[in-house]
Amino acid sequence: MNTQTITIDIPSDILIALNETEAELKQRIKISLAMRLYRLQKLTIGKAAQLSGLARFEFETMLSENEIPISNLTINDVMDDIKKLNR
């Protein structure tokens, strides 16, 4: 898998205020970004899990803990699927 590095500058006192290492903050940012992009439907759940660096089940657990639906299906989607299955 090819990767791209994106650098952001964060004041060192932020790490102290958060009481986190650089690696911990980086992981938290990746998970937060992945959840946000998934919620905005910019990434599929699989791609968002990949971005987060978590296994898919772990990512789904994070979504659930943050009250983000794992499925983007609407009631209309479900009703349409039921109609198709009944044909």
C-alpha positions in Angstrom: 0.0 0.0 0.0 1.4 3.4 -1.0 1.1 6.1 1.6 1.4 9.9 1.6 2.7 11.9 4.5 0.9 15.1 5.5 2.6 17.3 8.0 0.8 19.6 10.4 2.4 21.9 12.9 1.1 21.7 16.5 2.5 23.8 19.3 4.4 21.6 21.8 2.4 23.0 24.7 -0.7 21.3 23.1 0.9 17.9 23.6 1.6 18.9 27.2 -1.9 20.1 27.8 -3.3 16.9 26.3 -0.9 14.8 28.3 -0.3 12.8 25.1 2.7 11.7 23.1 3.1 12.7 19.5 2.2 9.1 18.4 -0.9 9.1 20.6 -2.1 12.4 19.2 -1.4 11.3 15.6 -3.5 8.2 16.1 -6.3 10.1 17.7 -6.3 12.6 14.8 -6.4 9.8 12.2 -9.3 8.1 14.0 -11.2 11.4 14.3 -10.6 12.3 10.7 -11.7 8.8 9.5 -14.9 9.0 11.5 -15.7 12.5 10.2 -15.1 11.5 6.6 -17.2 8.4 7.0 -20.0 10.5 8.6 -19.9 12.9 5.7 -20.0 9.9 3.3 -16.7 10.8 1.8 -15.2 7.4 2.6 -16.7 3.9 2.8 -16.5 2.2 6.2 -13.7 0.0 4.9 -11.6 3.0 3.6 -12.3 4.9 6.8 -11.1 2.0 8.9 -8.0 1.8 6.8 -7.3 5.5 7.3 -7.9 5.1 11.1 -5.3 2.4 11.3 -7.8 0.2 13.1 -9.3 -3.2 12.1 -12.8 -2.8 10.7 -14.4 -4.3 13.8 -12.5 -1.9 16.0 -13.4 1.1 13.8 -17.1 0.0 13.9 -16.8 -0.1 17.7 -15.4 3.5 17.7 -18.3 4.6 15.5 -20.8 3.0 17.8 -19.1 4.6 20.9 -19.4 8.0 19.2 -23.0 7.4 18.2 -22.2 7.4 14.5 -24.5 4.9 12.6 -22.6 2.0 11.0 -25.0 1.9 8.1 -26.0 4.9 5.9 -29.1 3.1 4.7 -32.4 5.1 4.9 -35.8 3.6 5.6 -36.5 4.1 1.8 -33.4 2.1 0.9 -34.6 -0.8 3.1 -38.2 -0.6 1.8 -36.9 -0.6 -1.8 -34.8 -3.7 -1.0 -37.8 -5.5 0.5 -39.8 -4.7 -2.7 -37.1 -6.1 -4.9 -36.8 -9.3 -2.8 -40.6 -9.8 -2.9 -40.6 -9.8 -6.8 
